[in-house]
Amino acid sequence: MKKLIVIILLLAMTSCVPQEASVPLASPVNEIVVSNATQLASAMSAATSGTIITIRGGTYNAPATGWQVANGGVTLTNYPGEQVVLHQSRMDKSGNYIIKCLQSSPAVDGNKILGSDVNGQKGIVMQGVTGAIAPAIVAYRCDNWEVSGVEFRGVGYAIFTRKVDNGNASADRWYVHDNLVSDYYRESGMQFNGNGNRIENNEIIKLTADYNSPFGCQLLNLLGNNNIVRGNHLERVDQSIRCIGIFFEWDLADNNLIENNKITGVVNGMSFFGGDNNIVRNNQLSGADTAFVVRSWADGVTAYPCNFSDFMPLEGDLASPDWSYMYPHDCRSKGNRFEGNTVSGFATLSRVDLPEASNIFVAATPTPTLTPTNTRTPTPTITQTPTPIVTRTPTIAPTVCETMESESYRITICTK
C-alpha cells in the first residue's frame, strides 16, 4: 500500500513539471524584430550595446534626414531568407541620408550593418533615386563600424566618412567588406576621409554616364592614412564618362596599402593629388589613358589641392592625429612605391609631375594576381625599368593632350 502511494505521488509531481519539448525556442536575449519603418526608428532609438535589430523583409522608407542609431554596439541585420530595402526618396536633396552617425555624445562606436545573402543577392539594399547627391551612409565621430552584405543602388555615394574639426574628429577603423555599389551619382562610389579603415572585397560599379557632381568621377576616394584597400573590383561600365579608379586626395592620403584589386574600364587607374608613402602592389589595372598619375605642385601654389581646408590640422596643433601627415606641408606626392602590378590597355604606364626620386616604380608582373571576370583577351602587359622616373617609348603617332577642369582640380591627360 505504501509503495502504491509513493508511485502515485511521484506521478503527480512529474505531471506538474513543464516538459522540455513544450518550451518554445527563445530569440537572442537582446534581439528586437521589426516589420515596419516606425518600429525600426523606435528600435534604433532604444537599442543599447549588444542589441541585434532584425528587420523583416520588405521596403522601409527612411525619414527625411535618415535613421540614426542612438548608441554604440548595435547590430542591424535582415531576417534570414528575407531581403530588406531601405529607401530614401529624398536623396536628390542634400542632407537626406539612409543611415547617419553625426553626433559625438554619447559615443556611437562599434555598430554593425550586416546583410545575409538571400538567393544569391545581398540581404540589405540601400536604395536612392536617379540623380541622388546624398550618401546612403554618412558618418563622423563614429569609429569601428562594420558594413557588409549591402547593395547600394542609385545613391549619391554609398559610404562617405567625413573628417571635421581640423582633423581632430573623423570616422576611423571601419571594416567595409563584401558590398556591391551598383551605381552612384556623385563623384565617388565610396569615400573614406578617416584613418585605419579596411576596405575589402567590395564591388564598386559606375554603370551609367549619369552623375551629378562638379568634381569629376572616381570609383574610390581616399583622404586619410593607414587604410587597407584589398581585393576589390572597381569598374567603369559606361565608357562615355571619364572615371578614375582610386583617387588619393590632398596631402593627407598617406601610408595606405593598396593590393590585389582589379580596376577596369577607367581613364586613369590611380591618381595621386598629394599622398605620401603609399604601397601599391599586385593590382590588375586596365583602361585608356594612364595607369598611374602622380602629381606634385611647386612651392607657393595655393590653389587646389595645395590650399587649406577646415578638415586639415592647424599648423600649431601638434596634438592632432593628422598633424604628422600634413606637416611640413609641401603639396607633393612622395615616397610612393608601385610594384608587381599588372597593367594593360593604357596608352601610358605612368605620368609624374615634378619628378620625385622617392617615388619608385618596379616592373609589373606578367602574371595577374586575380582571376579576370571578363572574356576579353588581355593586351600585353606593360613593363618598365625600375628607376624613379619611368618613360615609355612613344609610338609613331602624334600626341594629343586634353585638359579637364573642375572646381576641384585641373588635370591634363596626354594620349597617343
C-alpha positions, -999 to +999 in steps of 0.1 A: +000+000+000+028+024+009+046+015-023+014+024-043+011+057-026+047+067-033+042+058-070+011+080-072+029+109-056+058+106-080+034+106-110+016+137-096+049+156-091+061+147-126+029+160-142+034+194-126+069+199-142+068+216-176+081+193-203+112+205-222+095+198-256+068+223-248+091+252-242+093+275-273+127+283-288+139+316-275+153+345-296+186+361-286+182+379-253+188+414-268+170+409-302+144+433-314+124+422-345+108+449-366+084+448-395+077+485-404+096+518-405+081+532-373+092+501-354+127+504-370+131+540-359+119+532-323+144+502-321+173+524-333+165+549-305+161+523-278+187+497-286+218+495-263+251+478-267+247+442-276+213+446-292+205+430-325+178+447-346+164+421-370+145+436-399+118+415-416+117+415-454+101+444-473+106+481-482+112+507-454+110+544-463+136+564-445+127+597-427+138+629-444+173+631-428+177+593-423+178+569-394+203+574-366+213+547-341+214+563-306+240+540-290+271+520-299+275+483-301+242+477-320+238+454-350+213+458-378+206+427-399+179+413-422+157+384-411+172+351-426+160+345-461+142+379-464+156+408-483+152+443-468+151+475-489+159+507-471+147+535-494+154+572-493+131+590-517+146+625-510+183+616-517+183+641-546+185+668-519+215+674-496+212+661-461+188+632-468+206+600-459+196+565-451+219+559-421+237+587-404+261+589-374+269+626-368+268+631-330+297+630-305+279+622-273+272+595-264+299+577-284+283+557-312+311+533-319+312+496-329+279+494-348+273+468-375+252+467-406+253+431-417+233+417-446+230+379-451+225+368-487+191+359-500+190+337-530+224+350-542+216+386-536+226+410-508+203+408-478+201+445-473+196+470-501+200+508-497+181+524-525+183+561-536+169+579-566+181+590-600+204+620-597+210+614-559+235+637-542+235+625-506+254+595-492+235+564-482+257+562-451+274+593-437+294+594-405+320+612-384+330+607-347+318+571-351+346+546-351+349+508-355+318+502-376+314+472-398+293+472-430+289+441-452+264+423-473+248+455-485+239+466-521+238+503-528+216+513-557+212+547-572+228+566-543+249+598-542+277+579-525+274+545-509+295+555-479+310+589-470+331+590-438+340+626-430+368+644-413+359+675-392+372+699-366+406+704-384+412+667-385+406+661-348+374+640-355+367+615-382+352+581-387+381+557-382+388+520-383+358+509-403+356+474-418+337+476-451+336+444-470+316+423-494+293+450-505+280+460-540+277+495-553+257+490-585+255+527-594+261+561-579+257+597-590+282+619-571+320+619-577+328+588-556+313+554-551+328+553-517+348+580-499+369+575-468+383+606-452+391+588-420+421+566-410+428+530-403+399+516-424+398+482-441+380+482-474+380+446-488+362+425-514+337+451-525+324+457-560+320+493-570+305+498-604+298+530-623+271+517-645+257+547-664+271+580-677+248+600-653+264+618-624+257+649-605+290+665-594+314+692-604+343+673-591+349+646-617+344+608-612+363+582-593+352+548-580+370+551-547+384+582-529+409+582-500+417+612-479+431+595-449+461+575-437+469+539-429+439+524-448+440+490-464+422+486-498+424+449-508+406+426-531+381+450-545+366+451-580+362+486-594+348+491-628+335+518-651+309+503-675+297+533-695+327+544-715+314+579-722+322+591-687+357+597-676+364+580-643+395+573-621+399+541-603+413+552-570+419+589-561+444+599-534+434+634-525+451+664-508+483+659-487+466+635-462+463+603-482+494+587-467+507+553-456+479+533-474+482+498-486+465+491-520+468+455-530+452+427-551+425+449-565+410+447-600+403+481-617+389+480-652+375+503-679+388+535-663+406+565-678+433+566-652+439+537-629+451+556-598+457+593-594+477+609-566+469+646-559+491+646-528+497+614-508+530+600-495+544+566-486+517+546-501+523+510-513+505+499-544+512+463-553+498+433-571+468+450-586+453+445-621+445+476-640+431+481-675+420+513-691+425+540-716+450+568-708+474+565-678+477+537-653+494+558-625+492+596-623+515+610-596+511+648-593+531+673-573+530+711-573+557+737-569+562+756-536+539+786-533+509+772-551+478+780-531+451+765-555+436+731-550+449+707-538+475+729-521+450+751-504+440+748-467+406+734-458+388+731-424+393+693-423+431+698-422+450+701-390+462+736-379+500+740-382+502+748-345+480+718-334+508+692-328+484+670-309+461+665-340+462+628-351+468+641-387+495+667-380+525+645-389+509+636-422+503+672-431+534+689-420+559+701-431+534+709-459+548+709-495+519+697-517+539+669-533+534+632-537+564+614-523+577+581-512+551+560-530+561+525-542+545+507-572+554+470-576+540+438-591+511+455-608+496+441-640+487+468-664+470+466-698+453+488-724+466+522-712+484+545-736+509+554-708+521+535-678+529+564-656+529+602-655+549+620-629+548+658-625+577+674-607+596+641-605+604+629-570+632+604-567+614+589-537+586+576-559+596+541-570+581+521-599+591+484-600+584+464-632+549+450-635+544+413-630+534+393-661+510+371-642+477+385-629+471+382-592+433+380-596+412+359-619+397+380-647+359+380-648+355+392-684+362+373-716+382+399-734+416+388-744+441+409-724+466+431-742+503+426-735+514+436-700+534+468-700+566+467-680+591+494-670+626+499-658+627+502-620+640+538-619+625+567-601+613+583-634+598+560-660+594+568-696+577+548-723+589+547-759+564+565-780+547+550-810+549+568-843+518+588-838+510+623-827+504+630-791+471+645-782+466+663-749+433+671-732+428+694-702+400+687-678+390+714-653+365+715-624+361+733-592+381+705-576+411+702-598+427+707-632+443+677-650+460+674-684+459+639-699+480+630-730+472+600-752+490+586-782 
